[in-house]
Amino acid sequence: MAQRIADRFETLLAIEALEGRDRNFAESLFDYYKSNKRLTTGRRQWLTKLEQKYTPESIASRAAEVAGRAKDPLNKRLKALLDNEKVEGSTREFIGSLHEQFNYRGSLTGGQVAALEKVEARYTPEALSRKATWVASFDDEKRKKLRIVADYYLPTGYFHDLAVKVQTDANFIPTEKQYNAITNN
């Protein structure tokens, strides 16, 4: 006897290994089913694909693949950034996304590797030292000049996000690159 769709979803969603985008996708398919009391042919096919992807055998196979990638130099670079407490916010989320993709596919695209290299360059000891020096040198004169140019640029739309940040956060210190871009334009 065929298993009811609702039971299939409940079984799938009970799998702990189902996480991230796949869990969100499965939940959205289930929400569609609950609202419409049926699945389109395409949605039914995706439910079947997810069920196949999350069989105990498939989960064990993927776990073995991920474990095999643990010693890969690219994985170590990603883990080093994720272990660095100075990597925060959207940068941490981005690196987490790259790590997830690496674990899923075993590689990154050329563009992703280039983006990873840019992030790594921002967190070298030299780069962190330059940043600390910049923050220490950010004095009242620089802050005054920054506020003047932010007032100027705010209504124009240029440097809008930066100008808003300057206007709304009295303690905000831009990066040296941001400061030079807005004040030397």
HUQUIZI-V740775 format. One record per residue. N is the residue number from 0. RES is the residue in one small letter. SS is DSSP state (a for helix, b for strand, c for the rest). OMEGA is omega in radians with two decimals (NA if undefined). Layout:
n->N res->RES ss->SS omega->OMEGA
n->N res->RES ss->SS omega->OMEGA
This chain:
n->0 res->m ss->c omega->-3.12
n->1 res->a ss->c omega->3.13
n->2 res->q ss->c omega->3.11
n->3 res->r ss->c omega->-3.13
n->4 res->i ss->a omega->-3.11
n->5 res->a ss->a omega->3.12
n->6 res->d ss->a omega->3.11
n->7 res->r ss->a omega->3.11
n->8 res->f ss->a omega->-3.12
n->9 res->e ss->a omega->3.09
n->10 res->t ss->a omega->-3.14
n->11 res->l ss->a omega->-3.08
n->12 res->l ss->a omega->3.09
n->13 res->a ss->c omega->-3.12
n->14 res->i ss->c omega->-3.10
n->15 res->e ss->c omega->-3.11
n->16 res->a ss->c omega->3.10
n->17 res->l ss->c omega->-3.08
n->18 res->e ss->c omega->3.07
n->19 res->g ss->a omega->-3.08
n->20 res->r ss->a omega->-3.13
n->21 res->d ss->a omega->3.12
n->22 res->r ss->a omega->3.12
n->23 res->n ss->a omega->-3.14
n->24 res->f ss->a omega->3.13
n->25 res->a ss->a omega->3.12
n->26 res->e ss->a omega->3.13
n->27 res->s ss->a omega->3.06
n->28 res->l ss->a omega->-3.14
n->29 res->f ss->a omega->3.09
n->30 res->d ss->a omega->3.10
n->31 res->y ss->a omega->-3.13
n->32 res->y ss->a omega->-3.12
n->33 res->k ss->a omega->-3.14
n->34 res->s ss->a omega->-3.00
n->35 res->n ss->a omega->-3.14
n->36 res->k ss->c omega->3.09
n->37 res->r ss->c omega->3.05
n->38 res->l ss->c omega->3.01
n->39 res->t ss->c omega->3.13
n->40 res->t ss->a omega->-3.14
n->41 res->g ss->a omega->3.13
n->42 res->r ss->a omega->3.10
n->43 res->r ss->a omega->3.11
n->44 res->q ss->a omega->3.12
n->45 res->w ss->a omega->3.07
n->46 res->l ss->a omega->3.13
n->47 res->t ss->a omega->3.12
n->48 res->k ss->a omega->3.12
n->49 res->l ss->a omega->3.12
n->50 res->e ss->a omega->3.13
n->51 res->q ss->a omega->-3.13
n->52 res->k ss->a omega->-3.06
n->53 res->y ss->c omega->2.95
n->54 res->t ss->c omega->3.11
n->55 res->p ss->a omega->3.14
n->56 res->e ss->a omega->-3.13
n->57 res->s ss->a omega->3.12
n->58 res->i ss->a omega->3.14
n->59 res->a ss->a omega->3.13
n->60 res->s ss->a omega->3.13
n->61 res->r ss->a omega->3.12
n->62 res->a ss->a omega->3.12
n->63 res->a ss->a omega->3.11
n->64 res->e ss->a omega->-3.14
n->65 res->v ss->a omega->3.12
n->66 res->a ss->a omega->3.11
n->67 res->g ss->a omega->3.14
n->68 res->r ss->c omega->-3.05
n->69 res->a ss->c omega->-3.10
n->70 res->k ss->c omega->3.13
n->71 res->d ss->c omega->-3.13
n->72 res->p ss->a omega->3.13
n->73 res->l ss->a omega->3.09
n->74 res->n ss->a omega->3.14
n->75 res->k ss->a omega->3.10
n->76 res->r ss->a omega->3.14
n->77 res->l ss->a omega->3.14
n->78 res->k ss->a omega->3.14
n->79 res->a ss->a omega->3.11
n->80 res->l ss->a omega->3.13
n->81 res->l ss->a omega->3.11
n->82 res->d ss->a omega->-3.12
n->83 res->n ss->c omega->-3.09
n->84 res->e ss->c omega->3.12
n->85 res->k ss->c omega->3.09
n->86 res->v ss->c omega->-3.02
n->87 res->e ss->c omega->2.96
n->88 res->g ss->a omega->-3.06
n->89 res->s ss->a omega->3.10
n->90 res->t ss->a omega->3.10
n->91 res->r ss->a omega->3.12
n->92 res->e ss->a omega->3.13
n->93 res->f ss->a omega->3.14
n->94 res->i ss->a omega->3.07
n->95 res->g ss->a omega->3.10
n->96 res->s ss->a omega->3.09
n->97 res->l ss->a omega->-3.13
n->98 res->h ss->a omega->3.10
n->99 res->e ss->a omega->3.13
n->100 res->q ss->a omega->3.13
n->101 res->f ss->a omega->3.13
n->102 res->n ss->a omega->-3.12
n->103 res->y ss->a omega->-3.03
n->104 res->r ss->a omega->-3.13
n->105 res->g ss->c omega->3.13
n->106 res->s ss->c omega->3.02
n->107 res->l ss->c omega->3.07
n->108 res->t ss->c omega->3.10
n->109 res->g ss->a omega->3.12
n->110 res->g ss->a omega->3.12
n->111 res->q ss->a omega->3.10
n->112 res->v ss->a omega->3.10
n->113 res->a ss->a omega->3.11
n->114 res->a ss->a omega->3.09
n->115 res->l ss->a omega->3.13
n->116 res->e ss->a omega->3.10
n->117 res->k ss->a omega->3.12
n->118 res->v ss->a omega->3.12
n->119 res->e ss->a omega->-3.12
n->120 res->a ss->a omega->-3.14
n->121 res->r ss->a omega->-3.06
n->122 res->y ss->c omega->3.02
n->123 res->t ss->c omega->3.09
n->124 res->p ss->a omega->-3.14
n->125 res->e ss->a omega->-3.12
n->126 res->a ss->a omega->3.12
n->127 res->l ss->a omega->3.09
n->128 res->s ss->a omega->3.10
n->129 res->r ss->a omega->3.13
n->130 res->k ss->a omega->3.13
n->131 res->a ss->a omega->3.11
n->132 res->t ss->a omega->3.13
n->133 res->w ss->a omega->-3.12
n->134 res->v ss->a omega->3.14
n->135 res->a ss->a omega->-3.12
n->136 res->s ss->a omega->-3.10
n->137 res->f ss->c omega->-3.03
n->138 res->d ss->c omega->-3.11
n->139 res->d ss->a omega->3.13
n->140 res->e ss->a omega->3.11
n->141 res->k ss->a omega->3.14
n->142 res->r ss->a omega->3.13
n->143 res->k ss->a omega->3.12
n->144 res->k ss->a omega->3.14
n->145 res->l ss->a omega->3.14
n->146 res->r ss->a omega->3.13
n->147 res->i ss->a omega->-3.12
n->148 res->v ss->a omega->3.09
n->149 res->a ss->a omega->3.08
n->150 res->d ss->a omega->-3.13
n->151 res->y ss->a omega->-3.04
n->152 res->y ss->a omega->-3.05
n->153 res->l ss->a omega->-3.12
n->154 res->p ss->c omega->-3.08
n->155 res->t ss->c omega->-3.08
n->156 res->g ss->c omega->3.09
n->157 res->y ss->c omega->-3.13
n->158 res->f ss->c omega->-3.00
n->159 res->h ss->a omega->-3.09
n->160 res->d ss->a omega->3.12
n->161 res->l ss->a omega->3.14
n->162 res->a ss->a omega->3.11
n->163 res->v ss->a omega->3.14
n->164 res->k ss->a omega->3.12
n->165 res->v ss->a omega->-3.09
n->166 res->q ss->a omega->-3.01
n->167 res->t ss->a omega->-3.11
n->168 res->d ss->c omega->-3.08
n->169 res->a ss->c omega->-3.11
n->170 res->n ss->c omega->-3.09
n->171 res->f ss->c omega->3.03
n->172 res->i ss->c omega->3.14
n->173 res->p ss->c omega->3.01
n->174 res->t ss->c omega->3.11
n->175 res->e ss->a omega->3.13
n->176 res->k ss->a omega->3.11
n->177 res->q ss->a omega->-3.12
n->178 res->y ss->a omega->-3.13
n->179 res->n ss->a omega->-3.12
n->180 res->a ss->a omega->-3.07
n->181 res->i ss->a omega->-3.06
n->182 res->t ss->a omega->-3.11
n->183 res->n ss->c omega->-3.08
n->184 res->n ss->c omega->NA
